[in-house]
Amino acid sequence: MFGRKTNNNSSRRKSKKTLGFSAALFTLITMIVAMLITVAVLEKEPHIPLLIGTAVAILVILMHGYEFSEVEEMMYKGIRHALPAIVIIILVGLVIGSWIGSGVVATMIYYGLQLIDPSYFLVVVIILCGIVALAIGSSWSTMATVGVASMGIGISMGISAGMVAGAVICGAYFGDKMSPLSDTTNLASGLTGVDLFEHIKHMFYTTIPALIISLVAFFIIGQRFGTKNFDTKNINNILDTMQNHFLITPWLLLIPLLVIILVIFKVPAIPAICVGIVLGFFAQIFVQGGTITEALTALQTGYTIESGNKLVDELFNRGGLESMFYTISLTLVAMTFGGVLEYSGMLKALITQILRIAKSTGTLIASVIVSCIGTNITCSEQYISIIVPSRMYVNTFKEKKLHPKNLSRALEDGGTLSSVFVPWNTCGVFIASTLGVSVIEYAPFAILNYTVPIISIIFGYIGFKIVKLSDQDDEINHQLNKTT
């Protein structure tokens, strides 16, 4: 009996067919077409198109001889990748609810409206978010704290939400990308066998020019919001309304400051954010005079206010665990689709086909960046957009005698930064939920995020700051061998 079972399993494994480029392309095109019709034409949510793509992928895999139990494991592996992100998403909902209820956000907006010149506001947002993200190594934490406050201040000044969100994203992703504390920065350098600070130094050549372009662009944009064209009456109404509903005190700023200090001193993001949630909870009770029930409600369903001022109500009626359910459900669906694509070998089939046309250095760099962008679109996760292409291209860079730091830079230029432009990617979903702005609204203003990949591809073709790997560089060759 046992012998027959083993033989059957063996024959079943032998009957499996390798998933080729055509099968992978069919699955991908089906999902993209379903996504375009549902989101662009019918203006509905992206969940169902991703489920359609997943269903098609499963059918293709089963037709190639796989068991459904194996397909289930692929889905579970994909979801497991998203679990750390889901935990952060839950905590962000809690921190927004508690910080609004405690008056922390109102205090930051109140003083921000009084101190910041509207014409320079967008530039200041980029610099401030960049410094915070550089210090703590997290674009998400930066956007959930400084970013949320910046959105409130900017909208109160009459600046469009898309512009403010674009400035927040530019600064947050610059700091995250260049921070030695960033997980994606460590991931890209570690997977390619490059020293962390060597990797960061090499990214300066593509990232700093893009930052300068962003600052100049936002400085020019900001001039239309100069003091002469600024409606101070609207701002004064907002300030009076906030004072009537919140106790405004600079002491409340110690809560976000403490969270930032904790992360700077390498306290993990989750416990640091939890400290902020707890402090916000008690501040709502003991500073704002709320009840325990009100504070718990702010954590669960978000803070609610009826001030009579429409803009103030829009700014503060948000947050809470339940506000993140949409984000969590989309993340789970997206990562299910991504897991099936990656672990079935479909993603590998797609990238392998790309490698056939990557002959020159410029084409190779462009292929890495395009592959990262494609992975962000198909697998819906920033980390996978770095992990999978790094596995696929590391040997090719070695064969072409290119230093691996060229690869690590391209991975971040394409993977880390392009994730914000995909509405169903975990980063796109997080930003839309946290800042309250859709991808379509902020995408034109996320200048740094689309300028860096362009600069990186141009440098690849002209050979600027493309470092060759010498035959005598035994240490690097050893690192590459270990990575592969």
Secondary structure as the mmCIF struct_conf table of DSSP 4:
data_model
#
loop_
_struct_conf.conf_type_id
_struct_conf.id
_struct_conf.beg_label_comp_id
_struct_conf.beg_label_asym_id
_struct_conf.beg_label_seq_id
_struct_conf.end_label_comp_id
_struct_conf.end_label_asym_id
_struct_conf.end_label_seq_id
HELX_RH_AL_P HELX_RH_AL_P1 PHE A 2 LYS A 14
TURN_TY1_P TURN_TY1_P1 SER A 15 SER A 15
HELX_RH_AL_P HELX_RH_AL_P2 PHE A 21 MET A 35
HELX_RH_PI_P HELX_RH_PI_P1 LEU A 36 VAL A 41
BEND BEND1 LEU A 42 LEU A 42
BEND BEND2 PRO A 46 PRO A 46
HELX_RH_AL_P HELX_RH_AL_P3 HIS A 47 MET A 63
TURN_TY1_P TURN_TY1_P2 HIS A 64 GLY A 65
HELX_RH_AL_P HELX_RH_AL_P4 PHE A 68 SER A 102
TURN_TY1_P TURN_TY1_P3 GLY A 103 GLY A 103
HELX_RH_AL_P HELX_RH_AL_P5 VAL A 104 LEU A 115
HELX_RH_3T_P HELX_RH_3T_P1 PRO A 118 TYR A 120
HELX_RH_AL_P HELX_RH_AL_P6 PHE A 121 ILE A 136
HELX_RH_AL_P HELX_RH_AL_P7 SER A 139 THR A 142
HELX_RH_PI_P HELX_RH_PI_P2 MET A 143 GLY A 147
HELX_RH_AL_P HELX_RH_AL_P8 VAL A 148 SER A 156
TURN_TY1_P TURN_TY1_P4 MET A 157 GLY A 158
HELX_RH_AL_P HELX_RH_AL_P9 ALA A 161 MET A 178
TURN_TY1_P TURN_TY1_P5 PRO A 180 LEU A 181
HELX_RH_AL_P HELX_RH_AL_P10 ASP A 183 THR A 192
TURN_TY1_P TURN_TY1_P6 GLY A 193 GLY A 193
HELX_RH_AL_P HELX_RH_AL_P11 LEU A 196 GLY A 222
HELX_RH_3T_P HELX_RH_3T_P2 GLN A 223 PHE A 225
HELX_RH_3T_P HELX_RH_3T_P3 THR A 227 ASN A 229
HELX_RH_AL_P HELX_RH_AL_P12 THR A 232 HIS A 245
BEND BEND3 PHE A 246 PHE A 246
HELX_RH_3T_P HELX_RH_3T_P4 PRO A 250 LEU A 253
HELX_RH_AL_P HELX_RH_AL_P13 LEU A 254 ILE A 264
TURN_TY1_P TURN_TY1_P7 PHE A 265 LYS A 266
HELX_RH_AL_P HELX_RH_AL_P14 ALA A 269 PHE A 286
TURN_TY1_P TURN_TY1_P8 VAL A 287 VAL A 287
BEND BEND4 GLN A 288 GLN A 288
HELX_RH_AL_P HELX_RH_AL_P15 ILE A 292 GLN A 300
TURN_TY1_P TURN_TY1_P9 THR A 301 THR A 301
BEND BEND5 GLY A 308 GLY A 308
HELX_RH_AL_P HELX_RH_AL_P16 LYS A 310 PHE A 316
BEND BEND6 ASN A 317 ASN A 317
BEND BEND7 GLY A 320 GLY A 320
HELX_RH_3T_P HELX_RH_3T_P5 LEU A 321 MET A 324
HELX_RH_AL_P HELX_RH_AL_P17 PHE A 325 TYR A 343
TURN_TY1_P TURN_TY1_P10 SER A 344 GLY A 345
HELX_RH_AL_P HELX_RH_AL_P18 MET A 346 LEU A 355
TURN_TY1_P TURN_TY1_P11 ARG A 356 ILE A 357
BEND BEND8 SER A 360 SER A 360
HELX_RH_AL_P HELX_RH_AL_P19 THR A 361 CYS A 379
HELX_RH_AL_P HELX_RH_AL_P20 GLN A 382 GLU A 399
TURN_TY1_P TURN_TY1_P12 LYS A 400 LYS A 401
STRN STRN1 LEU A 402 LEU A 402
HELX_RH_AL_P HELX_RH_AL_P21 PRO A 404 LEU A 411
HELX_RH_PI_P HELX_RH_PI_P3 GLU A 412 THR A 416
HELX_RH_AL_P HELX_RH_AL_P22 LEU A 417 SER A 418
HELX_RH_3T_P HELX_RH_3T_P6 SER A 419 PHE A 421
TURN_TY1_P TURN_TY1_P13 PRO A 423 TRP A 424
BEND BEND9 ASN A 425 ASN A 425
HELX_RH_AL_P HELX_RH_AL_P23 THR A 426 LEU A 435
HELX_RH_AL_P HELX_RH_AL_P24 VAL A 439 TYR A 442
HELX_RH_3T_P HELX_RH_3T_P7 ALA A 443 PHE A 445
HELX_RH_AL_P HELX_RH_AL_P25 ILE A 447 ILE A 462
TURN_TY1_P TURN_TY1_P14 GLY A 463 LYS A 465
STRN STRN2 LYS A 468 LYS A 468
TURN_TY1_P TURN_TY1_P15 ASP A 471 GLN A 472
HELX_RH_AL_P HELX_RH_AL_P26 ASP A 474 THR A 483
#
